[in-house]
């Protein structure tokens, strides 16, 4: 959407060179038609395919100016102050002659003081012109405009299908509209059209599809990934304190109207023993909030070219803000933030960029960072205020181990009646949640190989034949538990 009043103010203020990055050229041109209706100035449009055209008169006759140099020459000689829309013109600014002629127009050294508008999907100017340009940000549609768009598309679908009405569930509609915020009308229309034409309805399935489609439009695959399979809190064994903490903050985070004096939740750091459910807890935070989950891969973030790593991080964080409200999950973050003197300061610049974003962000992006090696994290990352809370995810206690057996057996469609879950939990003392899951998988393979059903004996055999991490790395695990006892909040 383009604010006609804002565009008119930019022109009246004497900005000689405007830059507008958009895919919605037709909407922008229509907006400028309204602008010149107020300003009484000639409106010209140029493209390499159509040449120069005048848009504010019924007689569209215009001087012949097909190539870039010709249109700049027409602008330099025209004595009538005009508004010139140049579509995809920036590639032609590689030529010194074109740069010089445009500078003369912009600096008022031509016949008249024109307003030149460069329009394209992505515009990069030569350094001679960059200080003279004003970039104009497009105003994104609000929820009312998106709701009207959905009604229009539903009416269009009905007309195309012989009057068949689109079945729209109210809750799903609200959720889809929420996830379309931050997109242009063109992109939002594309997603809504795909959702409606898939099955003629807007339902619960379409909420996740809208999230996925929005992420794909933003184009940050590889470094930042969209995780469609979020977990619900009841799929996580134990972690009672963390679950209650998320539940208390859900309404404030989703609604965005925190009571006076109460800051919205920013994020948590999950420390703990490997395999104890930190990653699953991160997914459950997204499920508990009911928002998309994005995973930032620090391994793919780093690039050998100077400045590319920092740009990758900035672009990823910008995408996360565009996807908000969402959960941004940084798994094993110590591997990406461990500062080094052998990387020309890249890791320190990445840390500085991340810390600045954590302090200054305004979009509802809830950061969940997980770490196994606390000693590798820089001290400034751990200071108070970076996160709302630092939780320690310890080895599961007996009730949590029992719940883990129940969850993994039910997930594999095994009846619970033949099993003594409390006895299994006692036998799995010192096991992590991941190790319990692998014991269930191992016992299932043993039962399958024998042509029998899974039973208690095979599960106990699988547990006895496994040496958990708490035994293999007893000293390391105990050190981590001792360190966290006085410094972190227990997640369970």
C-alpha beads as a LAMMPS data file, in Angstrom:
LAMMPS data file: protein, C-alpha beads

492 atoms
491 bonds

1 atom types
1 bond types

-500.0 500.0 xlo xhi
-500.0 500.0 ylo yhi
-500.0 500.0 zlo zhi

Masses

1 110.0

Atoms # bond

1 1 1 0.000 0.000 0.000
2 1 1 1.186 3.498 -0.796
3 1 1 0.225 6.562 1.211
4 1 1 -0.672 9.216 -1.371
5 1 1 -0.373 12.015 1.181
6 1 1 3.122 10.896 2.188
7 1 1 4.225 10.726 -1.451
8 1 1 2.815 14.214 -2.089
9 1 1 4.695 15.558 0.946
10 1 1 7.942 14.046 -0.344
11 1 1 7.460 15.718 -3.714
12 1 1 6.358 19.086 -2.264
13 1 1 9.377 19.070 0.052
14 1 1 11.657 19.227 -2.947
15 1 1 13.248 15.786 -2.695
16 1 1 14.746 15.535 -6.180
17 1 1 15.542 11.791 -6.172
18 1 1 13.271 9.198 -4.545
19 1 1 14.004 5.480 -4.355
20 1 1 11.117 3.034 -3.899
21 1 1 11.726 -0.715 -3.775
22 1 1 8.547 -2.628 -4.610
23 1 1 7.073 -5.347 -6.787
24 1 1 3.734 -3.526 -6.937
25 1 1 4.497 -1.091 -9.732
26 1 1 0.873 -0.668 -10.855
27 1 1 -0.303 0.330 -7.366
28 1 1 2.566 2.795 -7.042
29 1 1 1.885 4.383 -10.439
30 1 1 -1.801 4.769 -9.514
31 1 1 -0.748 6.453 -6.268
32 1 1 1.380 8.954 -8.200
33 1 1 -1.582 9.686 -10.516
34 1 1 -3.402 10.946 -7.430
35 1 1 -0.341 12.928 -6.366
36 1 1 -0.066 14.882 -9.626
37 1 1 -3.825 15.543 -9.518
38 1 1 -3.067 17.666 -6.440
39 1 1 0.238 19.153 -7.620
40 1 1 -0.679 19.870 -11.268
41 1 1 2.620 18.605 -12.620
42 1 1 3.306 16.427 -15.653
43 1 1 3.663 12.722 -14.799
44 1 1 6.027 10.666 -16.931
45 1 1 6.793 6.953 -16.865
46 1 1 9.701 5.222 -18.551
47 1 1 10.655 1.572 -19.009
48 1 1 13.065 -0.061 -21.424
49 1 1 10.183 -1.944 -23.090
50 1 1 7.579 0.829 -23.409
51 1 1 9.848 3.859 -23.627
52 1 1 8.665 7.260 -22.353
53 1 1 4.945 7.829 -21.725
54 1 1 2.971 10.720 -20.272
55 1 1 0.314 9.542 -17.804
56 1 1 -1.536 12.680 -16.719
57 1 1 -3.115 13.517 -20.074
58 1 1 -5.576 11.813 -22.372
59 1 1 -3.108 12.348 -25.195
60 1 1 -0.173 10.124 -24.206
61 1 1 2.162 11.539 -26.854
62 1 1 5.726 11.906 -25.652
63 1 1 9.162 12.561 -27.127
64 1 1 10.834 9.477 -28.505
65 1 1 13.070 8.191 -25.741
66 1 1 13.480 4.444 -25.802
67 1 1 16.930 4.063 -24.315
68 1 1 18.205 5.320 -20.958
69 1 1 20.399 8.121 -22.274
70 1 1 17.577 9.500 -24.420
71 1 1 15.130 9.835 -21.508
72 1 1 17.763 11.569 -19.381
73 1 1 18.412 13.985 -22.210
74 1 1 14.659 14.747 -22.465
75 1 1 14.563 15.427 -18.715
76 1 1 17.564 17.766 -18.904
77 1 1 15.971 19.839 -21.691
78 1 1 12.375 19.931 -20.401
79 1 1 11.552 23.368 -18.956
80 1 1 8.363 22.207 -17.200
81 1 1 8.845 20.900 -13.711
82 1 1 7.723 17.247 -13.850
83 1 1 7.508 13.986 -11.974
84 1 1 9.456 11.180 -13.671
85 1 1 8.936 7.499 -12.789
86 1 1 11.847 5.412 -14.046
87 1 1 11.184 1.662 -13.835
88 1 1 14.185 -0.646 -13.344
89 1 1 16.520 2.182 -14.349
90 1 1 19.329 1.530 -11.861
91 1 1 21.258 -0.994 -14.074
92 1 1 21.844 1.818 -16.574
93 1 1 23.590 3.888 -13.920
94 1 1 26.724 1.855 -14.487
95 1 1 27.526 4.267 -17.319
96 1 1 29.361 7.482 -16.464
97 1 1 27.339 9.566 -18.942
98 1 1 24.022 8.498 -17.380
99 1 1 25.292 9.205 -13.869
100 1 1 26.433 12.690 -14.917
101 1 1 23.155 13.574 -16.644
102 1 1 21.058 12.327 -13.712
103 1 1 23.205 14.325 -11.295
104 1 1 22.543 17.465 -13.325
105 1 1 18.817 16.829 -13.155
106 1 1 18.882 16.058 -9.430
107 1 1 21.146 18.986 -8.540
108 1 1 18.954 21.453 -10.424
109 1 1 21.472 22.112 -13.161
110 1 1 18.977 21.090 -15.873
111 1 1 16.229 23.232 -17.406
112 1 1 13.821 22.595 -14.509
113 1 1 13.884 21.122 -11.014
114 1 1 12.293 17.744 -11.602
115 1 1 11.411 14.998 -9.155
116 1 1 12.877 11.666 -10.268
117 1 1 11.555 8.412 -8.796
118 1 1 13.605 5.242 -9.293
119 1 1 11.391 2.165 -8.945
120 1 1 12.582 -1.449 -8.761
121 1 1 12.596 -4.581 -6.655
122 1 1 16.095 -3.869 -5.326
123 1 1 17.953 -0.651 -6.078
124 1 1 21.680 -0.077 -5.587
125 1 1 23.005 3.353 -6.493
126 1 1 26.535 4.402 -7.416
127 1 1 28.273 6.333 -4.635
128 1 1 27.946 9.629 -6.561
129 1 1 24.137 9.486 -6.274
130 1 1 23.584 7.800 -2.926
131 1 1 23.893 11.018 -0.822
132 1 1 21.327 12.755 -3.050
133 1 1 18.650 10.055 -2.787
134 1 1 15.791 9.596 -0.345
135 1 1 14.554 6.051 0.171
136 1 1 10.800 5.761 0.691
137 1 1 9.503 2.793 2.692
138 1 1 6.215 1.332 1.570
139 1 1 3.465 1.268 4.197
140 1 1 2.380 -2.318 4.738
141 1 1 -1.336 -3.165 4.909
142 1 1 -2.996 -3.317 8.315
143 1 1 -5.313 -6.086 9.478
144 1 1 -8.412 -4.313 8.145
145 1 1 -6.895 -4.148 4.650
146 1 1 -5.879 -7.808 4.863
147 1 1 -9.384 -8.801 5.983
148 1 1 -10.853 -6.944 3.000
149 1 1 -8.389 -8.729 0.741
150 1 1 -9.546 -12.107 2.080
151 1 1 -13.200 -11.171 1.518
152 1 1 -12.415 -10.077 -2.044
153 1 1 -10.608 -13.330 -2.793
154 1 1 -13.451 -15.373 -1.270
155 1 1 -15.944 -13.500 -3.462
156 1 1 -13.740 -14.036 -6.530
157 1 1 -13.499 -17.780 -5.780
158 1 1 -17.282 -17.989 -5.368
159 1 1 -17.827 -16.240 -8.691
160 1 1 -15.407 -18.571 -10.473
161 1 1 -17.019 -21.703 -9.007
162 1 1 -20.653 -21.061 -9.751
163 1 1 -21.576 -19.383 -6.480
164 1 1 -19.889 -21.914 -4.178
165 1 1 -19.219 -20.172 -0.855
166 1 1 -15.837 -20.295 0.841
167 1 1 -16.068 -21.916 4.280
168 1 1 -14.081 -19.657 6.617
169 1 1 -13.559 -20.634 10.268
170 1 1 -13.422 -17.526 12.428
171 1 1 -10.458 -18.639 14.584
172 1 1 -8.460 -19.764 11.567
173 1 1 -9.211 -16.494 9.772
174 1 1 -7.907 -14.439 12.694
175 1 1 -4.756 -16.575 12.909
176 1 1 -4.078 -16.390 9.155
177 1 1 -4.563 -12.610 9.114
178 1 1 -2.163 -12.289 12.035
179 1 1 0.514 -14.208 10.140
180 1 1 0.002 -12.152 6.971
181 1 1 1.020 -8.971 8.731
182 1 1 4.335 -7.635 7.477
183 1 1 3.663 -8.638 3.851
184 1 1 2.740 -6.456 0.917
185 1 1 -0.768 -6.679 -0.521
186 1 1 0.593 -8.510 -3.547
187 1 1 2.305 -11.199 -1.476
188 1 1 -0.599 -11.491 0.957
189 1 1 -3.045 -11.886 -1.936
190 1 1 -0.908 -14.652 -3.416
191 1 1 -0.958 -16.621 -0.142
192 1 1 -4.686 -16.129 0.495
193 1 1 -5.487 -17.181 -3.054
194 1 1 -3.459 -20.391 -2.672
195 1 1 -5.125 -21.212 0.645
196 1 1 -8.630 -20.696 -0.686
197 1 1 -8.115 -22.473 -3.997
198 1 1 -6.569 -25.516 -2.303
199 1 1 -9.855 -26.753 -0.843
200 1 1 -12.315 -23.865 -0.923
201 1 1 -11.996 -23.079 2.775
202 1 1 -9.899 -21.368 5.439
203 1 1 -9.395 -23.817 8.287
204 1 1 -6.906 -24.875 10.953
205 1 1 -4.587 -26.471 8.353
206 1 1 -4.204 -23.147 6.620
207 1 1 -2.622 -21.458 9.653
208 1 1 0.601 -23.480 9.350
209 1 1 0.495 -23.211 5.554
210 1 1 0.243 -19.413 5.821
211 1 1 3.273 -19.378 8.133
212 1 1 5.283 -21.560 5.762
213 1 1 4.295 -19.557 2.662
214 1 1 5.202 -16.278 4.352
215 1 1 8.605 -17.605 5.342
216 1 1 9.275 -18.833 1.793
217 1 1 8.360 -15.416 0.408
218 1 1 10.862 -13.798 2.735
219 1 1 13.523 -16.038 1.181
220 1 1 15.899 -16.787 4.036
221 1 1 16.151 -20.546 3.644
222 1 1 19.410 -22.250 4.681
223 1 1 20.516 -19.906 7.458
224 1 1 17.084 -19.416 8.947
225 1 1 14.673 -22.324 8.642
226 1 1 10.967 -22.623 9.301
227 1 1 10.137 -25.473 11.694
228 1 1 6.548 -26.608 11.047
229 1 1 6.509 -29.376 13.660
230 1 1 6.321 -27.508 16.952
231 1 1 5.679 -29.466 20.134
232 1 1 2.934 -28.970 22.646
233 1 1 3.714 -28.720 26.332
234 1 1 2.043 -32.057 27.102
235 1 1 4.538 -33.737 24.751
236 1 1 7.414 -32.742 27.038
237 1 1 8.152 -34.812 30.118
238 1 1 8.848 -32.785 33.247
239 1 1 10.034 -29.149 33.054
240 1 1 7.092 -28.025 35.220
241 1 1 8.614 -24.621 36.103
242 1 1 9.376 -23.780 32.481
243 1 1 5.854 -24.781 31.409
244 1 1 4.288 -22.608 34.106
245 1 1 6.599 -19.700 33.187
246 1 1 5.537 -19.842 29.522
247 1 1 1.871 -20.157 30.475
248 1 1 2.016 -17.004 32.608
249 1 1 3.424 -14.937 29.746
250 1 1 1.424 -16.301 26.822
251 1 1 -1.346 -13.708 26.830
252 1 1 1.054 -10.752 27.123
253 1 1 3.283 -12.048 24.320
254 1 1 0.448 -12.870 21.908
255 1 1 -1.834 -9.887 22.562
256 1 1 1.013 -7.384 22.778
257 1 1 -0.779 -5.256 25.391
258 1 1 1.329 -5.697 28.494
259 1 1 0.015 -3.995 31.636
260 1 1 1.625 -0.678 32.500
261 1 1 5.129 -1.152 33.850
262 1 1 5.396 -4.743 32.608
263 1 1 7.810 -5.446 29.753
264 1 1 6.823 -8.098 27.194
265 1 1 8.767 -11.385 27.441
266 1 1 12.041 -11.379 25.502
267 1 1 13.450 -14.880 25.781
268 1 1 15.111 -17.618 27.812
269 1 1 18.452 -19.406 27.841
270 1 1 18.231 -23.173 28.348
271 1 1 21.368 -24.786 29.764
272 1 1 21.691 -28.435 30.600
273 1 1 22.913 -31.928 30.051
274 1 1 22.856 -33.169 26.466
275 1 1 19.762 -35.122 25.519
276 1 1 17.606 -33.838 28.373
277 1 1 15.072 -32.045 26.188
278 1 1 16.374 -28.531 25.569
279 1 1 15.581 -28.665 21.853
280 1 1 12.158 -30.157 22.520
281 1 1 11.555 -27.454 25.122
282 1 1 12.398 -24.786 22.533
283 1 1 9.824 -26.296 20.178
284 1 1 7.335 -26.460 23.036
285 1 1 7.804 -22.726 23.706
286 1 1 6.512 -22.046 20.190
287 1 1 3.677 -24.506 20.735
288 1 1 2.860 -22.976 24.109
289 1 1 2.712 -19.482 22.624
290 1 1 0.945 -20.728 19.489
291 1 1 3.372 -18.947 17.119
292 1 1 5.766 -20.007 14.312
293 1 1 9.156 -21.466 15.199
294 1 1 12.274 -20.315 13.316
295 1 1 15.650 -21.992 13.771
296 1 1 18.840 -20.001 13.243
297 1 1 21.733 -22.193 12.052
298 1 1 24.942 -20.566 13.248
299 1 1 26.973 -23.073 11.238
300 1 1 25.528 -21.710 7.986
301 1 1 25.783 -18.122 9.204
302 1 1 29.531 -17.780 8.788
303 1 1 30.892 -16.824 5.389
304 1 1 34.489 -16.488 4.210
305 1 1 33.886 -13.110 2.532
306 1 1 34.360 -9.937 4.551
307 1 1 31.120 -8.559 5.980
308 1 1 28.918 -11.383 4.673
309 1 1 28.586 -13.127 8.048
310 1 1 27.317 -9.999 9.763
311 1 1 24.948 -9.308 6.856
312 1 1 23.613 -12.870 7.066
313 1 1 22.839 -12.332 10.747
314 1 1 21.177 -8.956 10.157
315 1 1 19.044 -10.377 7.341
316 1 1 18.037 -13.374 9.456
317 1 1 17.011 -11.191 12.402
318 1 1 15.092 -8.892 10.060
319 1 1 13.238 -11.916 8.683
320 1 1 12.415 -13.079 12.212
321 1 1 10.940 -9.654 12.976
322 1 1 8.868 -9.826 9.776
323 1 1 7.555 -13.244 10.912
324 1 1 6.644 -11.947 14.383
325 1 1 5.088 -12.916 16.651
326 1 1 7.369 -15.944 16.589
327 1 1 9.951 -17.933 18.540
328 1 1 13.557 -17.709 17.301
329 1 1 15.487 -20.817 18.335
330 1 1 19.301 -20.711 18.424
331 1 1 20.448 -24.285 19.086
332 1 1 23.880 -24.867 20.678
333 1 1 24.510 -21.150 20.527
334 1 1 27.922 -21.441 22.180
335 1 1 29.304 -22.861 18.909
336 1 1 28.435 -19.650 17.109
337 1 1 29.325 -17.111 19.786
338 1 1 32.613 -18.484 21.092
339 1 1 34.919 -15.535 20.358
340 1 1 38.280 -16.167 18.737
341 1 1 41.343 -14.098 17.912
342 1 1 41.985 -16.033 14.702
343 1 1 38.918 -14.960 12.686
344 1 1 39.725 -11.260 12.135
345 1 1 37.118 -10.244 14.701
346 1 1 34.142 -11.797 12.894
347 1 1 32.867 -13.670 15.957
348 1 1 33.075 -10.506 18.080
349 1 1 31.166 -8.490 15.486
350 1 1 28.510 -11.221 15.310
351 1 1 28.226 -11.179 19.090
352 1 1 27.947 -7.389 19.105
353 1 1 25.228 -7.398 16.435
354 1 1 23.234 -10.052 18.282
355 1 1 23.521 -8.285 21.640
356 1 1 22.429 -4.968 20.086
357 1 1 19.395 -6.626 18.515
358 1 1 18.504 -8.361 21.787
359 1 1 18.541 -5.003 23.589
360 1 1 16.791 -2.843 20.984
361 1 1 14.272 -5.062 19.193
362 1 1 10.643 -3.990 19.404
363 1 1 8.983 -6.769 17.419
364 1 1 7.545 -9.702 19.435
365 1 1 10.326 -12.195 18.721
366 1 1 10.877 -14.575 21.651
367 1 1 14.488 -15.796 21.669
368 1 1 15.164 -19.337 22.923
369 1 1 18.872 -20.151 23.071
370 1 1 20.119 -23.600 24.080
371 1 1 23.650 -24.430 25.195
372 1 1 25.587 -27.424 26.517
373 1 1 28.993 -25.837 27.242
374 1 1 28.354 -22.822 29.442
375 1 1 32.071 -22.025 29.794
376 1 1 32.267 -21.271 26.050
377 1 1 29.686 -18.486 26.198
378 1 1 31.046 -14.926 26.541
379 1 1 30.230 -13.260 29.888
380 1 1 28.428 -10.302 28.269
381 1 1 25.922 -12.731 26.760
382 1 1 24.983 -14.064 30.197
383 1 1 24.591 -10.846 32.139
384 1 1 21.229 -9.967 33.650
385 1 1 18.797 -8.395 31.231
386 1 1 19.859 -10.313 28.133
387 1 1 17.269 -12.982 28.897
388 1 1 14.211 -12.969 31.101
389 1 1 15.446 -16.156 32.747
390 1 1 18.176 -18.791 32.551
391 1 1 16.786 -22.292 33.089
392 1 1 18.819 -25.416 33.802
393 1 1 17.468 -28.608 32.237
394 1 1 18.750 -31.413 34.440
395 1 1 18.520 -35.183 34.104
396 1 1 14.849 -36.115 34.519
397 1 1 13.611 -37.158 37.938
398 1 1 11.496 -40.299 38.490
399 1 1 8.089 -38.736 37.582
400 1 1 9.609 -37.160 34.467
401 1 1 11.196 -40.471 33.419
402 1 1 7.848 -42.208 33.881
403 1 1 6.168 -39.541 31.764
404 1 1 8.885 -39.958 29.112
405 1 1 8.207 -43.695 28.842
406 1 1 4.488 -43.001 28.548
407 1 1 4.996 -40.395 25.802
408 1 1 7.352 -42.542 23.694
409 1 1 5.268 -45.699 24.024
410 1 1 2.060 -43.890 23.083
411 1 1 3.783 -42.163 20.169
412 1 1 4.657 -45.624 18.800
413 1 1 1.112 -46.889 19.408
414 1 1 2.117 -49.340 22.131
415 1 1 -0.533 -50.229 24.759
416 1 1 0.494 -49.130 28.259
417 1 1 -1.180 -51.965 30.183
418 1 1 1.676 -54.507 29.893
419 1 1 4.239 -52.091 31.329
420 1 1 5.120 -51.090 34.879
421 1 1 6.116 -47.496 34.188
422 1 1 7.355 -46.827 37.721
423 1 1 9.695 -49.840 37.545
424 1 1 10.973 -48.670 34.153
425 1 1 11.551 -45.177 35.556
426 1 1 13.543 -46.643 38.471
427 1 1 15.660 -48.748 36.105
428 1 1 16.351 -45.657 33.966
429 1 1 17.818 -43.609 36.804
430 1 1 20.516 -41.360 35.322
431 1 1 19.113 -41.609 31.784
432 1 1 18.263 -38.545 29.748
433 1 1 15.026 -38.200 27.798
434 1 1 16.837 -38.938 24.525
435 1 1 18.404 -42.075 26.020
436 1 1 15.001 -43.276 27.225
437 1 1 13.622 -42.811 23.731
438 1 1 16.491 -44.779 22.214
439 1 1 15.948 -47.583 24.758
440 1 1 12.333 -47.829 23.610
441 1 1 13.455 -47.904 19.962
442 1 1 16.102 -50.548 20.688
443 1 1 13.573 -52.745 22.522
444 1 1 11.122 -52.403 19.643
445 1 1 13.783 -53.618 17.193
446 1 1 14.542 -56.567 19.465
447 1 1 10.861 -57.468 19.632
448 1 1 10.500 -57.129 15.874
449 1 1 13.511 -59.375 15.286
450 1 1 11.994 -62.048 17.553
451 1 1 8.579 -61.732 15.917
452 1 1 7.027 -60.770 19.261
453 1 1 5.371 -57.795 20.900
454 1 1 7.260 -55.262 22.968
455 1 1 7.200 -56.164 26.658
456 1 1 8.660 -55.102 30.005
457 1 1 11.565 -57.554 29.868
458 1 1 12.874 -56.277 26.544
459 1 1 12.692 -52.677 27.752
460 1 1 14.640 -53.569 30.905
461 1 1 17.226 -55.430 28.808
462 1 1 17.631 -52.354 26.581
463 1 1 18.193 -50.167 29.638
464 1 1 20.725 -52.553 31.185
465 1 1 22.713 -52.752 27.962
466 1 1 23.051 -48.959 27.707
467 1 1 25.595 -46.767 29.467
468 1 1 24.043 -43.303 29.775
469 1 1 25.965 -40.071 29.391
470 1 1 25.755 -39.493 33.127
471 1 1 28.033 -42.542 33.498
472 1 1 30.262 -42.080 30.448
473 1 1 30.939 -38.421 31.301
474 1 1 30.137 -38.442 35.008
475 1 1 32.663 -35.773 35.977
476 1 1 31.567 -33.384 33.237
477 1 1 27.861 -33.837 34.004
478 1 1 28.422 -33.373 37.735
479 1 1 30.476 -30.206 37.156
480 1 1 27.687 -28.734 35.038
481 1 1 25.049 -29.580 37.652
482 1 1 27.162 -28.072 40.436
483 1 1 27.750 -24.905 38.395
484 1 1 24.046 -24.434 37.661
485 1 1 22.799 -25.153 41.181
486 1 1 23.455 -21.584 42.417
487 1 1 23.222 -19.748 39.101
488 1 1 20.164 -21.006 37.229
489 1 1 16.490 -21.680 37.804
490 1 1 15.631 -25.399 37.667
491 1 1 13.363 -26.063 34.687
492 1 1 11.602 -28.850 36.595

Bonds

1 1 1 2
2 1 2 3
3 1 3 4
4 1 4 5
5 1 5 6
6 1 6 7
7 1 7 8
8 1 8 9
9 1 9 10
10 1 10 11
11 1 11 12
12 1 12 13
13 1 13 14
14 1 14 15
15 1 15 16
16 1 16 17
17 1 17 18
18 1 18 19
19 1 19 20
20 1 20 21
21 1 21 22
22 1 22 23
23 1 23 24
24 1 24 25
25 1 25 26
26 1 26 27
27 1 27 28
28 1 28 29
29 1 29 30
30 1 30 31
31 1 31 32
32 1 32 33
33 1 33 34
34 1 34 35
35 1 35 36
36 1 36 37
37 1 37 38
38 1 38 39
39 1 39 40
40 1 40 41
41 1 41 42
42 1 42 43
43 1 43 44
44 1 44 45
45 1 45 46
46 1 46 47
47 1 47 48
48 1 48 49
49 1 49 50
50 1 50 51
51 1 51 52
52 1 52 53
53 1 53 54
54 1 54 55
55 1 55 56
56 1 56 57
57 1 57 58
58 1 58 59
59 1 59 60
60 1 60 61
61 1 61 62
62 1 62 63
63 1 63 64
64 1 64 65
65 1 65 66
66 1 66 67
67 1 67 68
68 1 68 69
69 1 69 70
70 1 70 71
71 1 71 72
72 1 72 73
73 1 73 74
74 1 74 75
75 1 75 76
76 1 76 77
77 1 77 78
78 1 78 79
79 1 79 80
80 1 80 81
81 1 81 82
82 1 82 83
83 1 83 84
84 1 84 85
85 1 85 86
86 1 86 87
87 1 87 88
88 1 88 89
89 1 89 90
90 1 90 91
91 1 91 92
92 1 92 93
93 1 93 94
94 1 94 95
95 1 95 96
96 1 96 97
97 1 97 98
98 1 98 99
99 1 99 100
100 1 100 101
101 1 101 102
102 1 102 103
103 1 103 104
104 1 104 105
105 1 105 106
106 1 106 107
107 1 107 108
108 1 108 109
109 1 109 110
110 1 110 111
111 1 111 112
112 1 112 113
113 1 113 114
114 1 114 115
115 1 115 116
116 1 116 117
117 1 117 118
118 1 118 119
119 1 119 120
120 1 120 121
121 1 121 122
122 1 122 123
123 1 123 124
124 1 124 125
125 1 125 126
126 1 126 127
127 1 127 128
128 1 128 129
129 1 129 130
130 1 130 131
131 1 131 132
132 1 132 133
133 1 133 134
134 1 134 135
135 1 135 136
136 1 136 137
137 1 137 138
138 1 138 139
139 1 139 140
140 1 140 141
141 1 141 142
142 1 142 143
143 1 143 144
144 1 144 145
145 1 145 146
146 1 146 147
147 1 147 148
148 1 148 149
149 1 149 150
150 1 150 151
151 1 151 152
152 1 152 153
153 1 153 154
154 1 154 155
155 1 155 156
156 1 156 157
157 1 157 158
158 1 158 159
159 1 159 160
160 1 160 161
161 1 161 162
162 1 162 163
163 1 163 164
164 1 164 165
165 1 165 166
166 1 166 167
167 1 167 168
168 1 168 169
169 1 169 170
170 1 170 171
171 1 171 172
172 1 172 173
173 1 173 174
174 1 174 175
175 1 175 176
176 1 176 177
177 1 177 178
178 1 178 179
179 1 179 180
180 1 180 181
181 1 181 182
182 1 182 183
183 1 183 184
184 1 184 185
185 1 185 186
186 1 186 187
187 1 187 188
188 1 188 189
189 1 189 190
190 1 190 191
191 1 191 192
192 1 192 193
193 1 193 194
194 1 194 195
195 1 195 196
196 1 196 197
197 1 197 198
198 1 198 199
199 1 199 200
200 1 200 201
201 1 201 202
202 1 202 203
203 1 203 204
204 1 204 205
205 1 205 206
206 1 206 207
207 1 207 208
208 1 208 209
209 1 209 210
210 1 210 211
211 1 211 212
212 1 212 213
213 1 213 214
214 1 214 215
215 1 215 216
216 1 216 217
217 1 217 218
218 1 218 219
219 1 219 220
220 1 220 221
221 1 221 222
222 1 222 223
223 1 223 224
224 1 224 225
225 1 225 226
226 1 226 227
227 1 227 228
228 1 228 229
229 1 229 230
230 1 230 231
231 1 231 232
232 1 232 233
233 1 233 234
234 1 234 235
235 1 235 236
236 1 236 237
237 1 237 238
238 1 238 239
239 1 239 240
240 1 240 241
241 1 241 242
242 1 242 243
243 1 243 244
244 1 244 245
245 1 245 246
246 1 246 247
247 1 247 248
248 1 248 249
249 1 249 250
250 1 250 251
251 1 251 252
252 1 252 253
253 1 253 254
254 1 254 255
255 1 255 256
256 1 256 257
257 1 257 258
258 1 258 259
259 1 259 260
260 1 260 261
261 1 261 262
262 1 262 263
263 1 263 264
264 1 264 265
265 1 265 266
266 1 266 267
267 1 267 268
268 1 268 269
269 1 269 270
270 1 270 271
271 1 271 272
272 1 272 273
273 1 273 274
274 1 274 275
275 1 275 276
276 1 276 277
277 1 277 278
278 1 278 279
279 1 279 280
280 1 280 281
281 1 281 282
282 1 282 283
283 1 283 284
284 1 284 285
285 1 285 286
286 1 286 287
287 1 287 288
288 1 288 289
289 1 289 290
290 1 290 291
291 1 291 292
292 1 292 293
293 1 293 294
294 1 294 295
295 1 295 296
296 1 296 297
297 1 297 298
298 1 298 299
299 1 299 300
300 1 300 301
301 1 301 302
302 1 302 303
303 1 303 304
304 1 304 305
305 1 305 306
306 1 306 307
307 1 307 308
308 1 308 309
309 1 309 310
310 1 310 311
311 1 311 312
312 1 312 313
313 1 313 314
314 1 314 315
315 1 315 316
316 1 316 317
317 1 317 318
318 1 318 319
319 1 319 320
320 1 320 321
321 1 321 322
322 1 322 323
323 1 323 324
324 1 324 325
325 1 325 326
326 1 326 327
327 1 327 328
328 1 328 329
329 1 329 330
330 1 330 331
331 1 331 332
332 1 332 333
333 1 333 334
334 1 334 335
335 1 335 336
336 1 336 337
337 1 337 338
338 1 338 339
339 1 339 340
340 1 340 341
341 1 341 342
342 1 342 343
343 1 343 344
344 1 344 345
345 1 345 346
346 1 346 347
347 1 347 348
348 1 348 349
349 1 349 350
350 1 350 351
351 1 351 352
352 1 352 353
353 1 353 354
354 1 354 355
355 1 355 356
356 1 356 357
357 1 357 358
358 1 358 359
359 1 359 360
360 1 360 361
361 1 361 362
362 1 362 363
363 1 363 364
364 1 364 365
365 1 365 366
366 1 366 367
367 1 367 368
368 1 368 369
369 1 369 370
370 1 370 371
371 1 371 372
372 1 372 373
373 1 373 374
374 1 374 375
375 1 375 376
376 1 376 377
377 1 377 378
378 1 378 379
379 1 379 380
380 1 380 381
381 1 381 382
382 1 382 383
383 1 383 384
384 1 384 385
385 1 385 386
386 1 386 387
387 1 387 388
388 1 388 389
389 1 389 390
390 1 390 391
391 1 391 392
392 1 392 393
393 1 393 394
394 1 394 395
395 1 395 396
396 1 396 397
397 1 397 398
398 1 398 399
399 1 399 400
400 1 400 401
401 1 401 402
402 1 402 403
403 1 403 404
404 1 404 405
405 1 405 406
406 1 406 407
407 1 407 408
408 1 408 409
409 1 409 410
410 1 410 411
411 1 411 412
412 1 412 413
413 1 413 414
414 1 414 415
415 1 415 416
416 1 416 417
417 1 417 418
418 1 418 419
419 1 419 420
420 1 420 421
421 1 421 422
422 1 422 423
423 1 423 424
424 1 424 425
425 1 425 426
426 1 426 427
427 1 427 428
428 1 428 429
429 1 429 430
430 1 430 431
431 1 431 432
432 1 432 433
433 1 433 434
434 1 434 435
435 1 435 436
436 1 436 437
437 1 437 438
438 1 438 439
439 1 439 440
440 1 440 441
441 1 441 442
442 1 442 443
443 1 443 444
444 1 444 445
445 1 445 446
446 1 446 447
447 1 447 448
448 1 448 449
449 1 449 450
450 1 450 451
451 1 451 452
452 1 452 453
453 1 453 454
454 1 454 455
455 1 455 456
456 1 456 457
457 1 457 458
458 1 458 459
459 1 459 460
460 1 460 461
461 1 461 462
462 1 462 463
463 1 463 464
464 1 464 465
465 1 465 466
466 1 466 467
467 1 467 468
468 1 468 469
469 1 469 470
470 1 470 471
471 1 471 472
472 1 472 473
473 1 473 474
474 1 474 475
475 1 475 476
476 1 476 477
477 1 477 478
478 1 478 479
479 1 479 480
480 1 480 481
481 1 481 482
482 1 482 483
483 1 483 484
484 1 484 485
485 1 485 486
486 1 486 487
487 1 487 488
488 1 488 489
489 1 489 490
490 1 490 491
491 1 491 492
